[in-house]
Amino acid sequence: MSGERRRRVDVRRWVPVVVPALVGVAFRLTGHPWRANALWALAAVCFVLVLCGVPVERYVARLGLAVAKGVSHVASLLIGALLVVVGGVLRLVGIDPLTPRALRGNGWKPATAAAVSDRLASTTFGLESHKASAAPPRGGLAGFARGTTFVLGSLTVLLLLDLGIGLGWEKLSNAETPVSGVVDAINFTGNWETHDDPRADLPAMAAYPWAREYFHEIQRTPYSYWPFTESRPKRFKGDFVTMEDWWRRSYESPKAGARAPVVWMFGGSTTWGEGQRDEHTIASYLARIAEREGIPIKIFNYGQRGWTHFQEMVLFEQLLARGPVPDIAVFYDGANEINAQTLGAKGVPTHTLTDFYARRLTGDGVAQFEDNRVAPPSAAALAWEAYSGHSAIQKLVRHISDWLGKPAGASEAAAQSDDNDGVVTNYHKTIDDAVRAVDVYERGRAMTLDLAERYDVTPVFFWQPVMAGPAEVWADGHMSKPTINISDALDDHPEVYIDGGHTNEEGARYVAERIWREMRLQIERAARRRGTSPARPSGPASTSTTTTTVLPSDSERIAEASAALDAVVRRRCELGTWASTLGTLRADGPAEIEALRVLVTRFLEAAVSAAPPDQARRIAVIREFIRHLPTFMASPPADPGRPYLPQMAALLDLSAGWMEAIQGVILSLSERC
């Protein structure tokens, strides 16, 4: 299939040569030698340019697109201005351009008077043909009024017909928003019907025999709504993609013990790994490189498809509050920052599906942020915007424009320059979008830095490589510190792109190697802080074999939470924050349940010892609860896939006041700090 696609692209290159030559032959056969010679000369010039590598077909496509845009404005004015207004004026002055010349009179003039009886029906069915019906009076003020009414009525009918056809077009084509393709790509509805993804047949994926099945599988990964972040992944296990809670499975080094540095990685679909299997994402290759360099790490891939940095910042805060916290947090951003500013509300934190949600909730597109420095649009401008958005004529011309514009992306990867999550959309990014994107990104980054400082986490920011257009180039050149600009990381490897931003697994490895060079010192520092020293490198990492990934087990997560509690006990003001960790731990077997019980007991005893004296009554209730805890936790959970303690708490007798006492003491600790 990829070979057929390459041949099709090669044929497209020769269209500017073949078409003029064939038309020239037609002119020659019909007796127009000068026209034929001119077209053959044009074909010869195009032939030389194509041989020299000039993408003539792209320039022809751009010219056609410009012509189509011009036709759009002309066609909109033609019917309304020429056919209706000009035609109406001609009727008013007595000229009827639609009447045959032989039937035209000398203009409008008053009819001769006729008897009243001549204007009355002489028979019920009007069968007498010998009497000519007298025409109503014409000309004068009455004629002008009738002509004006005709013009206004015709114009109104035309506008309504244009809008009606346009609205019907929208319903039949289901083309409500420019981002409809992106909505289809993110599975909010549990849809299991998939379609072929053309990226599976690109040269960049030719080395991966599983590509077609992979792209079908990622269409089935389910999502649900989540406050502030807009979406969150549901648990999913496929042949190539495994989602566990918020993170996607990554390679985990068998040498990464309990004291190995913990790294969280945030970003959009390029971080998530669109085009890559679980163990071959950027995060997985970072873990492999760290293992090779003798500094094994535990890495969690929190990348989410379509997300911007502001969404990542919100999730970062939620995960920090839940604990335990990582040593390093990596943020890999860029592509979606500009996409979101193009598709969503301008100049404010937004996401790529903003307009879709706005239309579903309100029936209208997203309202823009009000700026008192800018005058609001006039009523006429708003009316024209509403009309042109639904006009059938405008839709037809835009459809022709899009069709003419397709050849501009003859290179398969470059064709995706306006890409989001693998879907080619019909929006156009501008420099203004890039300016707003950088501003919003830096505002979100400032909040991320504040969170990282409060929780003693080392943040590392990266601005990602993409197949850049003018907007991306501007953003790359205006990115400020502390973000590390690695937008040139793939400049020498354009063959790895499967669209405007996503790459194959080899591209993920190149990016991971660049990230490692930039942040190795931070990882070494985290290793020393945890009491582990970088070891001698174990040799080059293998990229040809796969290693079974081992996610943290329930016991390991409980052990990590226990280690975090040891640190928190020494900083008692953080006990209240750490408490949310207990609500996330799962325990299925007897060993996990017992380990969790010990952890809960340790936490409650620490809370009791740190509680102020005025909490004596609640302290007594909590001590009684600790004595009953073995009984409360004697049974396995009803749902092993959900955290244990919330299920246990739902079975407690609320009248005993257990939960009220625990929550009251935790609150008192926070107030005391």
C-alpha positions as CSV (number, residue, x, y, z in Angstrom):
1,M,0.0,0.0,0.0
2,S,2.8,2.4,0.9
3,G,4.4,1.8,-2.6
4,E,1.1,2.6,-4.3
5,R,0.8,5.8,-2.3
6,R,4.3,6.9,-3.3
7,R,3.5,6.2,-7.0
8,R,0.4,8.3,-6.7
9,V,2.3,11.2,-5.3
10,D,4.9,10.9,-8.1
11,V,2.1,11.1,-10.7
12,R,0.8,14.2,-9.0
13,R,4.1,15.9,-9.6
14,W,3.7,15.6,-13.4
15,V,0.1,17.0,-13.5
16,P,1.3,20.5,-14.4
17,V,3.2,19.0,-17.3
18,V,0.7,16.6,-18.7
19,V,-2.4,18.7,-18.5
20,P,-1.1,21.7,-20.6
21,A,0.4,19.3,-23.1
22,L,-2.9,17.4,-23.6
23,V,-4.9,20.7,-23.8
24,G,-2.4,21.9,-26.4
25,V,-3.0,18.8,-28.5
26,A,-6.7,19.5,-28.4
27,F,-6.2,23.1,-29.5
28,R,-3.9,21.8,-32.3
29,L,-6.5,19.4,-33.6
30,T,-9.2,22.1,-33.6
31,G,-7.1,24.5,-35.6
32,H,-5.6,26.8,-33.0
33,P,-1.8,26.4,-33.4
34,W,-0.8,29.5,-31.5
35,R,-2.7,28.4,-28.4
36,A,-1.3,24.9,-28.7
37,N,2.3,26.2,-29.0
38,A,1.9,28.4,-25.9
39,L,0.6,25.5,-23.8
40,W,3.4,23.3,-25.1
41,A,5.9,25.9,-24.1
42,L,4.3,26.1,-20.6
43,A,4.5,22.3,-20.4
44,A,8.2,22.3,-21.3
45,V,9.0,24.9,-18.6
46,C,7.1,22.8,-16.0
47,F,8.9,19.7,-17.2
48,V,12.3,21.3,-16.6
49,L,11.2,22.7,-13.2
50,V,9.9,19.3,-12.0
51,L,13.2,17.6,-13.1
52,C,15.0,20.2,-11.0
53,G,12.9,19.2,-7.9
54,V,10.7,22.3,-7.9
55,P,7.2,21.4,-6.4
56,V,5.3,23.0,-9.3
57,E,2.1,21.2,-8.3
58,R,2.1,22.9,-4.9
59,Y,2.3,26.4,-6.5
60,V,-0.5,25.5,-8.9
61,A,-2.6,24.3,-6.0
62,R,-2.0,27.5,-4.1
63,L,-2.9,29.6,-7.1
64,G,-6.1,27.5,-7.5
65,L,-6.9,28.1,-3.8
66,A,-6.4,31.8,-4.2
67,V,-8.7,31.9,-7.2
68,A,-11.3,29.8,-5.3
69,K,-11.2,32.3,-2.4
70,G,-11.8,35.1,-4.9
71,V,-14.7,33.2,-6.5
72,S,-16.2,32.8,-3.0
73,H,-16.6,36.6,-2.6
74,V,-17.7,37.1,-6.2
75,A,-20.3,34.3,-6.1
76,S,-21.7,35.7,-2.8
77,L,-22.2,39.1,-4.4
78,L,-23.2,38.0,-7.8
79,I,-26.6,36.6,-6.9
80,G,-27.5,39.2,-4.3
81,A,-26.1,42.3,-6.1
82,L,-26.3,41.5,-9.8
83,L,-29.3,39.3,-10.3
84,V,-31.6,40.8,-7.7
85,V,-30.6,44.4,-7.1
86,V,-29.5,45.3,-10.7
87,G,-32.4,43.3,-12.1
88,G,-34.8,45.1,-9.8
89,V,-33.5,48.5,-10.8
90,L,-33.8,47.7,-14.5
91,R,-37.4,46.7,-13.9
92,L,-38.0,49.9,-12.1
93,V,-36.8,52.0,-15.0
94,G,-38.8,50.0,-17.4
95,I,-36.2,47.6,-18.8
96,D,-36.8,43.9,-18.7
97,P,-33.6,42.1,-19.7
98,L,-35.3,38.7,-19.5
99,T,-38.0,39.6,-22.1
100,P,-37.2,38.6,-25.7
101,R,-36.4,41.7,-27.9
102,A,-39.3,40.9,-30.2
103,L,-41.8,41.1,-27.4
104,R,-40.5,44.3,-25.7
105,G,-42.6,47.4,-25.9
106,N,-41.6,51.0,-25.4
107,G,-41.3,50.7,-21.7
108,W,-43.8,50.9,-18.9
109,K,-46.8,53.1,-19.6
110,P,-50.3,53.4,-18.2
111,A,-52.8,51.0,-19.6
112,T,-55.8,52.4,-21.5
113,A,-59.0,52.7,-19.4
114,A,-61.3,49.8,-19.6
115,A,-64.8,49.3,-18.5
116,V,-65.4,47.8,-15.2
117,S,-67.4,45.0,-16.8
118,D,-64.3,44.0,-18.8
119,R,-62.4,43.4,-15.6
120,L,-65.2,41.1,-14.2
121,A,-65.3,37.4,-14.9
122,S,-68.2,36.8,-17.3
123,T,-68.2,33.1,-16.6
124,T,-67.3,31.0,-13.7
125,F,-64.4,29.3,-15.4
126,G,-63.2,32.2,-17.6
127,L,-63.8,30.3,-20.9
128,E,-64.4,33.4,-23.0
129,S,-61.1,34.0,-24.7
130,H,-62.2,36.8,-27.0
131,K,-62.0,39.4,-24.2
132,A,-58.5,40.5,-23.2
133,S,-58.1,41.0,-19.5
134,A,-57.1,44.5,-18.7
135,A,-53.8,44.8,-16.9
136,P,-53.7,46.7,-13.7
137,P,-52.4,50.2,-13.8
138,R,-48.6,50.4,-14.3
139,G,-46.0,53.1,-13.8
140,G,-45.9,56.0,-11.5
141,L,-45.5,55.7,-7.7
142,A,-47.6,52.5,-7.6
143,G,-45.3,50.8,-10.1
144,F,-42.2,51.9,-8.2
145,A,-43.7,50.4,-5.0
146,R,-44.5,47.1,-6.7
147,G,-41.0,47.0,-8.1
148,T,-39.4,47.7,-4.7
149,T,-41.5,45.1,-3.1
150,F,-40.5,42.6,-5.8
151,V,-36.8,43.3,-5.2
152,L,-36.9,43.1,-1.4
153,G,-39.1,40.0,-1.5
154,S,-36.8,38.2,-4.0
155,L,-33.8,39.1,-2.0
156,T,-35.4,37.8,1.2
157,V,-36.4,34.5,-0.5
158,L,-32.9,34.1,-1.9
159,L,-31.2,34.6,1.5
160,L,-33.6,32.2,3.2
161,L,-33.1,29.7,0.5
162,D,-29.3,30.0,0.8
163,L,-29.4,29.7,4.6
164,G,-31.9,26.8,4.4
165,I,-29.7,24.8,2.0
166,G,-26.6,25.6,4.1
167,L,-28.3,24.4,7.3
168,G,-29.5,21.3,5.6
169,W,-25.9,20.7,4.3
170,E,-24.6,20.9,7.9
171,K,-27.2,18.4,9.2
172,L,-26.6,15.9,6.4
173,S,-22.8,16.2,6.5
174,N,-22.6,16.5,10.3
175,A,-20.0,19.2,9.7
176,E,-20.8,21.4,12.7
177,T,-17.3,22.6,13.7
178,P,-13.8,22.6,12.2
179,V,-12.7,20.2,15.0
180,S,-15.3,17.5,14.3
181,G,-12.5,15.2,13.1
182,V,-10.7,15.6,16.4
183,V,-13.8,14.7,18.3
184,D,-14.2,11.5,16.4
185,A,-10.5,10.7,17.1
186,I,-11.0,10.9,20.9
187,N,-13.4,8.2,22.0
188,F,-15.8,9.7,24.6
189,T,-18.7,7.4,23.8
190,G,-17.3,3.9,24.1
191,N,-17.3,3.5,20.4
192,W,-15.7,0.3,19.1
193,E,-16.2,1.0,15.4
194,T,-13.0,2.0,13.8
195,H,-11.7,3.1,10.4
196,D,-8.4,2.8,8.6
197,D,-5.9,5.5,9.4
198,P,-3.9,6.5,6.3
199,R,-0.8,7.1,8.5
200,A,-0.5,3.3,8.8
201,D,0.6,3.2,5.1
202,L,3.2,6.0,5.2
203,P,6.8,5.3,4.6
204,A,7.6,6.2,8.2
205,M,5.5,3.2,9.4
206,A,6.7,0.8,6.7
207,A,9.0,-1.0,9.2
208,Y,6.1,-1.8,11.6
209,P,3.9,-4.7,10.4
210,W,1.5,-4.0,13.3
211,A,0.8,-0.4,12.2
212,R,-2.7,-0.9,10.8
213,E,-3.9,-2.8,13.8
214,Y,-2.3,-0.3,16.1
215,F,-4.2,2.7,14.7
216,H,-7.4,0.8,14.9
217,E,-6.7,0.1,18.6
218,I,-6.0,3.7,19.6
219,Q,-9.4,4.7,18.3
220,R,-10.9,2.4,20.9
221,T,-9.1,3.8,23.9
222,P,-11.9,5.2,26.1
223,Y,-12.1,8.5,27.8
224,S,-14.5,10.2,30.3
225,Y,-15.1,13.7,31.5
226,W,-13.0,15.1,34.3
227,P,-13.3,18.5,36.0
228,F,-11.1,21.3,34.7
229,T,-9.0,19.0,32.5
230,E,-11.9,18.2,30.2
231,S,-11.1,14.5,29.7
232,R,-9.4,11.6,31.5
233,P,-8.5,8.2,30.2
234,K,-10.3,5.1,31.4
235,R,-8.5,1.8,32.0
236,F,-7.7,0.0,28.9
237,K,-5.6,-3.0,27.9
238,G,-4.9,-3.8,24.3
239,D,-2.2,-5.4,22.3
240,F,-0.2,-2.1,21.9
241,V,-1.7,0.3,24.4
242,T,-2.3,-0.1,28.1
243,M,-3.8,2.7,30.3
244,E,-3.6,2.4,34.0
245,D,-5.4,5.1,36.0
246,W,-4.0,8.4,34.6
247,W,-0.8,7.0,33.1
248,R,0.1,4.9,30.1
249,R,2.3,1.9,30.7
250,S,6.0,2.5,30.1
251,Y,9.2,0.4,30.2
252,E,10.3,-0.2,33.7
253,S,13.9,-1.2,34.4
254,P,14.2,-4.4,36.6
255,K,17.1,-2.5,38.3
256,A,14.9,0.3,39.5
257,G,14.4,-0.4,43.1
258,A,12.3,1.3,45.8
259,R,14.9,4.2,46.0
260,A,15.1,4.9,42.3
261,P,14.3,8.4,41.2
262,V,10.7,8.9,40.2
263,V,9.9,10.9,37.1
264,W,6.5,12.1,36.0
265,M,6.2,13.1,32.3
266,F,3.4,15.4,31.1
267,G,2.4,16.5,27.6
268,G,0.0,16.0,24.7
269,S,-0.4,13.1,22.3
270,T,3.3,13.2,21.4
271,T,4.2,12.4,25.0
272,W,1.3,9.9,25.2
273,G,3.0,8.2,22.2
274,E,0.7,8.3,19.2
275,G,2.4,6.1,16.6
276,Q,4.3,4.1,19.3
277,R,3.7,1.0,21.4
278,D,3.7,1.2,25.2
279,E,7.4,0.3,25.7
280,H,8.6,2.5,22.8
281,T,7.3,6.0,23.7
282,I,9.5,8.9,24.7
283,A,9.0,8.0,28.4
284,S,9.9,4.4,27.8
285,Y,13.1,5.3,25.9
286,L,14.1,7.7,28.7
287,A,13.8,4.7,31.2
288,R,15.9,2.5,28.8
289,I,18.6,5.2,28.5
290,A,18.7,5.8,32.2
291,E,19.1,2.1,32.8
292,R,21.9,1.9,30.2
293,E,23.7,4.8,31.9
294,G,23.5,3.2,35.3
295,I,20.8,5.5,36.8
296,P,17.6,3.4,36.6
297,I,14.4,5.5,37.1
298,K,10.7,4.9,37.5
299,I,8.9,6.9,35.0
300,F,5.1,7.5,34.7
301,N,3.7,8.7,31.3
302,Y,0.9,11.2,32.1
303,G,0.7,12.5,28.5
304,Q,-2.8,13.0,27.3
305,R,-4.0,13.3,23.7
306,G,-4.9,16.8,22.7
307,W,-3.8,18.4,26.0
308,T,-2.2,21.8,26.6
309,H,0.1,22.8,29.4
310,F,-2.6,24.4,31.4
311,Q,-4.5,21.1,31.5
312,E,-1.2,19.4,32.5
313,M,-0.7,21.9,35.3
314,V,-4.1,21.1,36.7
315,L,-3.4,17.4,36.7
316,F,0.0,18.0,38.2
317,E,-1.6,19.8,41.1
318,Q,-4.2,17.1,41.6
319,L,-1.5,14.3,41.6
320,L,0.7,16.3,44.0
321,A,-2.2,16.8,46.4
322,R,-2.9,13.1,46.3
323,G,0.8,12.1,46.7
324,P,3.4,10.7,46.9
325,V,5.3,13.3,44.9
326,P,8.0,12.6,42.3
327,D,11.6,13.7,42.2
328,I,11.3,15.2,38.7
329,A,8.4,16.4,36.6
330,V,9.0,16.7,32.8
331,F,6.7,18.8,30.6
332,Y,6.9,18.3,26.9
333,D,4.7,20.9,25.0
334,G,4.3,23.0,21.9
335,A,2.1,21.7,19.2
336,N,-1.2,21.8,21.1
337,E,-0.5,25.2,22.5
338,I,-1.0,26.7,19.1
339,N,-3.7,24.4,18.0
340,A,-5.8,25.3,21.0
341,Q,-5.5,29.0,20.4
342,T,-6.6,28.5,16.8
343,L,-9.6,26.4,17.7
344,G,-10.6,27.6,21.2
345,A,-11.1,30.9,23.0
346,K,-8.4,33.4,22.0
347,G,-5.8,34.5,24.6
348,V,-7.0,32.4,27.5
349,P,-6.2,28.9,28.7
350,T,-8.3,26.6,26.5
351,H,-8.2,23.2,24.8
352,T,-8.8,21.9,21.3
353,L,-12.4,20.8,21.9
354,T,-13.6,24.1,23.3
355,D,-15.8,25.1,20.3
356,F,-17.3,21.6,20.2
357,Y,-18.4,21.7,23.8
358,A,-19.7,25.3,23.4
359,R,-21.9,24.3,20.5
360,R,-23.2,21.2,22.3
361,L,-24.0,23.2,25.4
362,T,-25.3,26.5,24.0
363,G,-25.9,25.9,20.3
364,D,-23.3,28.5,19.4
365,G,-19.5,28.7,19.1
366,V,-17.3,29.6,21.9
367,A,-17.5,33.3,22.9
368,Q,-14.2,35.2,22.9
369,F,-12.7,36.8,26.1
370,E,-14.0,40.3,26.4
371,D,-11.3,43.0,26.1
372,N,-12.4,46.5,27.1
373,R,-9.7,48.0,25.0
374,V,-11.2,46.6,21.8
375,A,-14.5,47.9,20.5
376,P,-17.2,45.2,20.3
377,P,-18.2,44.1,16.8
378,S,-21.1,45.9,15.2
379,A,-24.5,44.3,14.8
380,A,-23.9,44.3,11.0
381,A,-20.6,42.5,11.4
382,L,-22.2,39.9,13.7
383,A,-25.1,39.4,11.3
384,W,-22.7,38.9,8.3
385,E,-20.6,36.5,10.3
386,A,-23.7,34.4,11.2
387,Y,-24.9,34.4,7.6
388,S,-21.6,33.6,6.0
389,G,-21.1,30.7,8.5
390,H,-24.2,28.9,7.3
391,S,-24.4,30.1,3.7
392,A,-24.7,27.3,1.1
393,I,-22.8,29.4,-1.4
394,Q,-19.9,30.0,1.0
395,K,-19.9,26.3,2.0
396,L,-19.7,25.2,-1.7
397,V,-16.9,27.6,-2.4
398,R,-15.0,26.5,0.7
399,H,-15.5,22.9,-0.3
400,I,-14.0,23.6,-3.7
401,S,-11.2,25.6,-2.0
402,D,-10.4,22.7,0.3
403,W,-10.4,20.3,-2.7
404,L,-8.1,22.5,-4.7
405,G,-5.8,22.9,-1.7
406,K,-5.2,19.2,-1.1
407,P,-2.3,18.9,-3.5
408,A,-0.4,21.6,-1.4
409,G,0.5,18.8,0.9
410,A,2.0,16.4,-1.6
411,S,4.5,15.2,1.0
412,E,2.6,12.9,3.2
413,A,4.1,14.2,6.5
414,A,4.1,17.8,5.5
415,A,0.4,17.6,4.6
416,Q,-0.4,17.3,8.3
417,S,0.9,20.8,9.2
418,D,-2.6,21.7,10.5
419,D,-2.8,18.5,12.5
420,N,-4.1,17.6,15.9
421,D,-4.0,14.0,17.2
422,G,-3.5,12.6,13.7
423,V,-6.6,14.3,12.2
424,V,-6.2,16.8,9.3
425,T,-8.6,19.6,10.2
426,N,-9.7,22.6,8.1
427,Y,-8.3,25.3,10.4
428,H,-5.4,27.6,9.6
429,K,-2.9,28.7,12.3
430,T,-1.6,32.2,12.3
431,I,1.2,34.2,13.8
432,D,-1.4,35.8,16.2
433,D,-2.3,32.3,17.4
434,A,1.4,31.6,18.1
435,V,1.7,34.9,20.0
436,R,-1.3,34.1,22.2
437,A,-0.1,30.5,22.6
438,V,3.4,31.5,23.9
439,D,1.8,34.0,26.3
440,V,-0.8,31.5,27.7
441,Y,1.9,28.8,27.9
442,E,4.2,31.0,30.0
443,R,1.4,31.9,32.3
444,G,0.7,28.3,32.9
445,R,4.4,27.5,33.3
446,A,4.6,30.1,36.1
447,M,1.9,28.3,38.0
448,T,3.6,24.9,37.4
449,L,6.9,26.4,38.8
450,D,5.1,27.6,41.9
451,L,3.5,24.1,42.5
452,A,6.9,22.4,42.0
453,E,8.6,24.7,44.5
454,R,5.9,24.1,47.1
455,Y,6.1,20.3,46.8
456,D,9.9,20.2,46.4
457,V,9.8,18.8,42.8
458,T,12.3,19.5,40.1
459,P,10.5,20.7,37.0
460,V,12.0,20.4,33.5
461,F,10.2,22.1,30.5
462,F,10.8,21.2,26.9
463,W,9.4,22.9,23.7
464,Q,8.9,20.0,21.2
465,P,9.9,19.5,17.6
466,V,7.2,19.6,14.9
467,M,7.0,20.0,11.1
468,A,6.9,23.8,11.5
469,G,4.9,26.3,9.6
470,P,5.1,30.1,10.1
471,A,3.2,30.0,13.5
472,E,5.5,27.3,14.9
473,V,8.6,29.0,13.7
474,W,7.6,32.2,15.4
475,A,6.9,30.3,18.7
476,D,10.2,28.5,18.5
477,G,12.1,31.8,18.2
478,H,10.3,33.4,21.1
479,M,10.3,30.7,23.7
480,S,11.8,31.9,27.0
481,K,13.7,30.2,29.8
482,P,13.5,28.0,31.8
483,T,11.9,26.0,28.9
484,I,14.5,24.1,27.0
485,N,13.9,24.6,23.2
486,I,14.5,21.3,21.4
487,S,12.4,22.1,18.4
488,D,15.4,21.2,16.2
489,A,15.7,17.7,17.7
490,L,14.4,16.1,14.5
491,D,15.6,18.5,11.9
492,D,18.0,15.8,10.6
493,H,15.4,13.1,10.7
494,P,12.2,14.3,8.9
495,E,11.6,10.7,7.8
496,V,10.3,9.8,11.2
497,Y,7.2,12.0,11.1
498,I,3.9,10.4,10.5
499,D,2.1,13.8,10.5
500,G,2.8,17.3,11.6
501,G,3.9,16.4,15.1
502,H,3.7,12.6,15.8
503,T,6.5,10.3,14.9
504,N,7.2,6.6,14.7
505,E,9.2,4.8,17.4
506,E,12.5,5.8,16.0
507,G,11.5,9.4,16.4
508,A,10.6,8.8,20.0
509,R,14.1,7.4,20.6
510,Y,15.7,10.5,19.0
511,V,13.7,12.8,21.2
512,A,14.4,10.8,24.3
513,E,18.1,10.9,23.7
514,R,18.0,14.7,23.3
515,I,15.9,15.0,26.5
516,W,18.3,12.8,28.4
517,R,21.3,15.0,27.4
518,E,19.5,18.0,28.7
519,M,18.3,16.6,32.0
520,R,20.9,14.0,33.0
521,L,22.3,16.2,35.7
522,Q,18.8,16.6,37.4
523,I,18.4,12.8,37.4
524,E,21.9,12.2,38.9
525,R,21.1,14.8,41.5
526,A,17.8,13.1,42.3
527,A,19.6,9.7,42.6
528,R,22.1,11.1,45.0
529,R,19.4,12.7,47.1
530,R,17.6,9.3,47.3
531,G,20.9,7.7,48.4
532,T,21.7,5.9,45.2
533,S,24.8,6.6,43.2
534,P,25.0,6.4,39.4
535,A,26.6,3.1,38.5
536,R,28.8,2.2,35.6
537,P,26.9,2.2,32.3
538,S,25.7,-1.3,31.4
539,G,26.3,-0.9,27.7
540,P,24.2,0.2,24.8
541,A,20.4,-0.2,25.1
542,S,18.8,-2.7,22.8
543,T,16.1,-1.3,20.5
544,S,15.3,-4.6,18.7
545,T,13.8,-6.5,21.6
546,T,10.9,-5.8,23.9
547,T,10.9,-6.1,27.7
548,T,7.9,-7.0,29.7
549,T,6.7,-3.9,31.6
550,V,6.0,-4.3,35.2
551,L,3.6,-1.7,36.6
552,P,3.9,-0.9,40.3
553,S,1.9,-3.6,42.1
554,D,-0.5,-2.9,44.9
555,S,2.1,-3.8,47.5
556,E,4.7,-1.5,45.8
557,R,2.3,1.4,45.8
558,I,1.6,0.8,49.5
559,A,5.3,0.6,50.2
560,E,5.9,3.9,48.4
561,A,3.1,5.5,50.3
562,S,4.7,4.2,53.5
563,A,8.0,5.7,52.6
564,A,6.3,9.0,51.9
565,L,4.6,8.9,55.2
566,D,7.9,8.5,57.0
567,A,9.0,11.9,55.5
568,V,5.6,13.5,56.2
569,V,5.6,12.5,59.9
570,R,8.6,14.7,60.4
571,R,6.7,17.6,58.7
572,R,3.4,17.2,60.5
573,C,1.8,20.1,58.7
574,E,1.7,17.9,55.6
575,L,-0.2,15.1,57.2
576,G,-3.5,16.5,56.0
577,T,-2.2,16.7,52.4
578,W,-0.8,13.1,52.5
579,A,-4.1,11.7,53.8
580,S,-5.6,11.8,50.3
581,T,-3.0,9.2,49.3
582,L,-4.9,6.5,51.3
583,G,-8.0,7.0,49.1
584,T,-6.0,5.9,46.0
585,L,-4.5,2.6,47.2
586,R,-5.9,-0.8,46.2
587,A,-5.5,-4.0,48.1
588,D,-6.9,-7.4,47.0
589,G,-5.0,-10.2,48.8
590,P,-4.6,-10.7,52.5
591,A,-1.0,-9.4,52.4
592,E,-1.9,-6.2,50.7
593,I,-4.9,-5.6,53.0
594,E,-2.7,-6.2,56.1
595,A,0.0,-3.8,54.8
596,L,-2.6,-1.2,54.1
597,R,-4.1,-1.6,57.6
598,V,-0.6,-1.1,59.1
599,L,-0.2,2.1,57.0
600,V,-3.6,3.4,58.1
601,T,-2.8,2.7,61.7
602,R,0.5,4.5,61.4
603,F,-1.1,7.5,59.8
604,L,-3.9,7.8,62.4
605,E,-1.5,7.4,65.3
606,A,0.7,10.2,63.8
607,A,-2.4,12.4,63.4
608,V,-3.5,11.8,67.0
609,S,-0.1,12.6,68.4
610,A,0.1,15.8,66.4
611,A,-3.5,16.9,67.2
612,P,-4.0,19.9,69.5
613,P,-5.5,19.3,73.0
614,D,-8.9,20.7,72.1
615,Q,-9.4,17.6,69.9
616,A,-9.5,15.3,72.9
617,R,-13.0,13.9,72.1
618,R,-12.1,13.2,68.5
619,I,-8.8,11.6,69.5
620,A,-10.7,9.2,71.8
621,V,-13.0,8.2,68.9
622,I,-10.0,7.7,66.6
623,R,-8.2,5.5,69.1
624,E,-11.4,3.4,69.3
625,F,-11.5,3.2,65.5
626,I,-7.9,1.9,65.5
627,R,-8.8,-0.9,67.8
628,H,-11.7,-1.9,65.5
629,L,-9.7,-1.5,62.3
630,P,-8.7,-5.2,62.0
631,T,-12.4,-6.1,62.0
632,F,-13.3,-3.4,59.5
633,M,-10.5,-4.6,57.1
634,A,-11.1,-8.3,57.5
635,S,-12.9,-8.8,54.2
636,P,-11.5,-8.4,50.6
637,P,-12.9,-5.4,48.6
638,A,-16.1,-5.8,46.6
639,D,-14.3,-4.4,43.5
640,P,-10.6,-5.1,43.4
641,G,-10.1,-2.6,40.7
642,R,-11.1,0.3,42.9
643,P,-9.3,1.7,46.0
644,Y,-9.9,-0.3,49.1
645,L,-10.6,2.3,51.8
646,P,-13.4,4.2,50.1
647,Q,-15.3,0.9,49.8
648,M,-14.7,0.1,53.4
649,A,-15.8,3.6,54.5
650,A,-19.1,3.2,52.7
651,L,-19.9,0.2,55.0
652,L,-19.2,1.9,58.3
653,D,-21.9,3.0,60.7
654,L,-21.9,6.8,60.3
655,S,-23.7,7.2,63.7
656,A,-20.4,6.1,65.4
657,G,-18.7,9.2,64.2
658,W,-15.6,7.5,63.0
659,M,-15.2,9.5,59.8
660,E,-16.3,12.8,61.3
661,A,-13.6,12.5,64.0
662,I,-10.8,11.6,61.5
663,Q,-11.8,14.5,59.2
664,G,-12.0,16.9,62.1
665,V,-8.5,16.1,63.4
666,I,-7.0,16.4,59.9
667,L,-8.7,19.7,59.5
668,S,-7.3,20.9,62.8
669,L,-3.8,20.0,61.8
670,S,-4.2,22.1,58.7
671,E,-5.5,25.0,60.6
672,R,-2.7,24.7,63.2
673,C,-0.1,25.0,60.4
